[in-house]
Amino acid sequence: MRSDDAEAASLTKADLAAILTDAFAPWVRDLNLSVEAIGNDGVTMRLPADARLSRIGGIVSGQAMTAMADTTMVLALAVHFSGFRPVATVDIAMSFMRAIKSSDVLCEARVRRAGRSLAFVQAELRAADDTQIAAVANGTFAVPDTGARQETNRQPTSMQTRSGT
């Protein structure tokens, strides 16, 4: 994946860092994720090694890797859509194939298909100093209809005008 290639993506590392700061919960920001590369096919993020995210024996916890995968997939969708959209995770499936021990983790996410209402994204996670894939994530995301009118009250008009009957 190429890094900050103007032809590959309209968003930069700084843009994605701003999305991380503005659109994600504080506990996600506490993971200290950083953007390694942006390409027209996806995003690569880094999770720095941290004893707080490790299980016994220094193995990076599955929960931290799942949160990283989900976040990276959302940012891959931002690159795909040329801007952040508040997608919602419908489903995420993680397959852990090998442990990552006392190492930074790299996660590369690619949008496989993005339709009008659903998007499908795949991510591969590995130790930063290893070429072997340690885990794979497949995510399905609900994509909001950007052209839809926002509704503030979903009650039918006839119900709104009725008084205490």
C-alpha positions as a Markdown table, in Angstrom:
| # | Residue | x | y | z |
|---|---|---|---|---|
| 1 | Met | 0.0 | 0.0 | 0.0 |
| 2 | Arg | 1.4 | 3.4 | -1.0 |
| 3 | Ser | 1.6 | 6.1 | 1.7 |
| 4 | Asp | -0.1 | 9.4 | 1.1 |
| 5 | Asp | -0.3 | 8.9 | -2.7 |
| 6 | Ala | -2.3 | 11.8 | -4.1 |
| 7 | Glu | -3.7 | 9.7 | -6.9 |
| 8 | Ala | -4.6 | 6.9 | -4.5 |
| 9 | Ala | -6.6 | 8.8 | -1.9 |
| 10 | Ser | -8.0 | 12.2 | -1.3 |
| 11 | Leu | -7.6 | 11.9 | 2.4 |
| 12 | Thr | -4.2 | 12.3 | 4.1 |
| 13 | Lys | -2.7 | 10.9 | 7.2 |
| 14 | Ala | -3.5 | 14.2 | 9.0 |
| 15 | Asp | -7.1 | 13.9 | 7.8 |
| 16 | Leu | -7.4 | 10.4 | 9.2 |
| 17 | Ala | -5.7 | 11.5 | 12.5 |
| 18 | Ala | -8.3 | 14.3 | 12.8 |
| 19 | Ile | -11.2 | 11.8 | 12.2 |
| 20 | Leu | -9.7 | 9.6 | 14.9 |
| 21 | Thr | -9.7 | 12.5 | 17.3 |
| 22 | Asp | -13.1 | 13.9 | 16.4 |
| 23 | Ala | -15.2 | 10.9 | 15.7 |
| 24 | Phe | -14.1 | 8.1 | 18.0 |
| 25 | Ala | -14.6 | 7.5 | 21.7 |
| 26 | Pro | -11.9 | 8.5 | 24.2 |
| 27 | Trp | -11.1 | 4.8 | 24.9 |
| 28 | Val | -10.4 | 4.2 | 21.2 |
| 29 | Arg | -8.1 | 7.2 | 21.1 |
| 30 | Asp | -6.3 | 5.8 | 24.2 |
| 31 | Leu | -5.2 | 2.9 | 22.0 |
| 32 | Asn | -2.7 | 5.4 | 20.4 |
| 33 | Leu | -3.4 | 4.1 | 16.8 |
| 34 | Ser | -1.5 | 5.9 | 14.1 |
| 35 | Val | -1.9 | 5.8 | 10.3 |
| 36 | Glu | 1.0 | 4.0 | 8.6 |
| 37 | Ala | -0.2 | 4.2 | 5.0 |
| 38 | Ile | -3.1 | 5.2 | 2.8 |
| 39 | Gly | -3.8 | 3.7 | -0.6 |
| 40 | Asn | -6.7 | 3.6 | -3.0 |
| 41 | Asp | -7.4 | 0.1 | -1.8 |
| 42 | Gly | -7.3 | 0.8 | 2.0 |
| 43 | Val | -5.5 | 1.9 | 5.1 |
| 44 | Thr | -2.8 | 0.5 | 7.3 |
| 45 | Met | -2.8 | 1.4 | 11.0 |
| 46 | Arg | -0.3 | 0.8 | 13.8 |
| 47 | Leu | -1.1 | -0.2 | 17.4 |
| 48 | Pro | 2.0 | 0.4 | 19.6 |
| 49 | Ala | 3.0 | -2.3 | 22.0 |
| 50 | Asp | 1.6 | -1.6 | 25.5 |
| 51 | Ala | 1.6 | -3.8 | 28.5 |
| 52 | Arg | -2.0 | -2.5 | 29.4 |
| 53 | Leu | -3.2 | -4.2 | 26.2 |
| 54 | Ser | -1.5 | -7.5 | 26.8 |
| 55 | Arg | -2.5 | -10.8 | 28.4 |
| 56 | Ile | -0.3 | -13.0 | 30.5 |
| 57 | Gly | 2.9 | -13.6 | 28.7 |
| 58 | Gly | 2.9 | -10.3 | 26.8 |
| 59 | Ile | 0.3 | -11.5 | 24.2 |
| 60 | Val | -1.7 | -8.7 | 22.7 |
| 61 | Ser | -5.3 | -9.2 | 23.7 |
| 62 | Gly | -8.0 | -10.1 | 21.2 |
| 63 | Gln | -10.1 | -7.2 | 22.5 |
| 64 | Ala | -7.5 | -4.7 | 21.6 |
| 65 | Met | -6.9 | -6.2 | 18.2 |
| 66 | Thr | -10.7 | -6.3 | 17.5 |
| 67 | Ala | -11.1 | -2.7 | 18.4 |
| 68 | Met | -8.1 | -1.9 | 16.1 |
| 69 | Ala | -9.6 | -3.8 | 13.2 |
| 70 | Asp | -13.0 | -2.1 | 13.6 |
| 71 | Thr | -11.4 | 1.3 | 13.7 |
| 72 | Thr | -9.1 | 0.6 | 10.8 |
| 73 | Met | -12.1 | -0.7 | 8.7 |
| 74 | Val | -14.1 | 2.5 | 9.5 |
| 75 | Leu | -11.1 | 4.6 | 8.3 |
| 76 | Ala | -10.8 | 2.5 | 5.2 |
| 77 | Leu | -14.4 | 3.4 | 4.5 |
| 78 | Ala | -13.6 | 7.1 | 5.0 |
| 79 | Val | -10.9 | 6.8 | 2.4 |
| 80 | His | -13.3 | 4.9 | 0.1 |
| 81 | Phe | -16.0 | 7.6 | 0.5 |
| 82 | Ser | -13.4 | 10.5 | 0.3 |
| 83 | Gly | -14.5 | 11.7 | 3.7 |
| 84 | Phe | -15.8 | 10.4 | 7.1 |
| 85 | Arg | -19.3 | 8.9 | 7.2 |
| 86 | Pro | -20.7 | 7.7 | 10.5 |
| 87 | Val | -21.1 | 4.1 | 9.5 |
| 88 | Ala | -22.3 | 1.6 | 12.1 |
| 89 | Thr | -20.8 | -1.9 | 12.6 |
| 90 | Val | -23.4 | -4.5 | 11.8 |
| 91 | Asp | -21.1 | -7.5 | 12.2 |
| 92 | Ile | -17.5 | -8.2 | 12.8 |
| 93 | Ala | -15.9 | -11.6 | 12.7 |
| 94 | Met | -12.3 | -12.2 | 14.0 |
| 95 | Ser | -10.2 | -15.2 | 13.3 |
| 96 | Phe | -7.1 | -15.4 | 15.4 |
| 97 | Met | -4.4 | -17.6 | 13.8 |
| 98 | Arg | -1.3 | -16.9 | 15.9 |
| 99 | Ala | -0.4 | -14.8 | 18.9 |
| 100 | Ile | 1.3 | -11.4 | 18.7 |
| 101 | Lys | 3.7 | -11.1 | 21.6 |
| 102 | Ser | 5.3 | -7.9 | 22.8 |
| 103 | Ser | 5.2 | -6.1 | 19.5 |
| 104 | Asp | 3.5 | -3.3 | 17.7 |
| 105 | Val | 0.5 | -4.5 | 15.6 |
| 106 | Leu | -0.1 | -3.5 | 12.0 |
| 107 | Cys | -3.7 | -3.7 | 10.6 |
| 108 | Glu | -4.4 | -3.3 | 6.9 |
| 109 | Ala | -8.0 | -2.9 | 5.9 |
| 110 | Arg | -9.5 | -2.9 | 2.4 |
| 111 | Val | -13.0 | -2.1 | 1.3 |
| 112 | Arg | -14.3 | -5.1 | -0.6 |
| 113 | Arg | -17.7 | -3.7 | -1.6 |
| 114 | Ala | -19.6 | -0.6 | -0.7 |
| 115 | Gly | -23.2 | -0.4 | -1.7 |
| 116 | Arg | -25.9 | 2.1 | -0.9 |
| 117 | Ser | -26.8 | 0.6 | 2.5 |
| 118 | Leu | -24.1 | -1.9 | 3.4 |
| 119 | Ala | -20.3 | -2.0 | 3.1 |
| 120 | Phe | -18.0 | -5.1 | 3.4 |
| 121 | Val | -14.5 | -4.6 | 4.6 |
| 122 | Gln | -11.6 | -7.1 | 5.3 |
| 123 | Ala | -8.6 | -6.5 | 7.6 |
| 124 | Glu | -5.4 | -8.4 | 8.2 |
| 125 | Leu | -3.4 | -8.0 | 11.4 |
| 126 | Arg | 0.2 | -9.0 | 12.0 |
| 127 | Ala | 3.1 | -8.2 | 14.2 |
| 128 | Ala | 5.0 | -5.2 | 12.9 |
| 129 | Asp | 8.2 | -7.2 | 12.6 |
| 130 | Asp | 6.6 | -10.2 | 10.9 |
| 131 | Thr | 5.1 | -11.0 | 7.5 |
| 132 | Gln | 2.8 | -13.7 | 8.8 |
| 133 | Ile | -0.8 | -12.8 | 9.3 |
| 134 | Ala | -1.9 | -13.2 | 12.9 |
| 135 | Ala | -5.6 | -12.4 | 12.6 |
| 136 | Val | -8.2 | -11.7 | 9.9 |
| 137 | Ala | -11.3 | -9.6 | 10.4 |
| 138 | Asn | -14.4 | -9.3 | 8.2 |
| 139 | Gly | -16.8 | -6.5 | 8.9 |
| 140 | Thr | -20.2 | -5.5 | 7.6 |
| 141 | Phe | -21.1 | -1.8 | 8.1 |
| 142 | Ala | -24.4 | 0.0 | 7.7 |
| 143 | Val | -23.9 | 3.1 | 5.5 |
| 144 | Pro | -26.2 | 6.0 | 6.1 |
| 145 | Asp | -28.1 | 7.5 | 3.3 |
| 146 | Thr | -26.5 | 10.9 | 2.9 |
| 147 | Gly | -29.4 | 12.2 | 0.8 |
| 148 | Ala | -32.1 | 11.2 | 3.3 |
| 149 | Arg | -34.0 | 13.9 | 5.1 |
| 150 | Gln | -33.4 | 13.9 | 8.8 |
| 151 | Glu | -36.5 | 13.3 | 10.8 |
| 152 | Thr | -36.9 | 14.7 | 14.3 |
| 153 | Asn | -40.3 | 13.1 | 15.1 |
| 154 | Arg | -41.3 | 9.8 | 13.5 |
| 155 | Gln | -44.9 | 9.9 | 14.8 |
| 156 | Pro | -47.5 | 10.3 | 12.1 |
| 157 | Thr | -49.0 | 13.8 | 11.9 |
| 158 | Ser | -52.4 | 12.5 | 12.9 |
| 159 | Met | -50.9 | 11.2 | 16.2 |
| 160 | Gln | -49.1 | 14.5 | 16.9 |
| 161 | Thr | -52.3 | 16.6 | 16.8 |
| 162 | Arg | -54.4 | 14.3 | 19.0 |
| 163 | Ser | -54.8 | 15.4 | 22.6 |
| 164 | Gly | -55.0 | 12.9 | 25.6 |
| 165 | Thr | -57.7 | 10.6 | 24.2 |
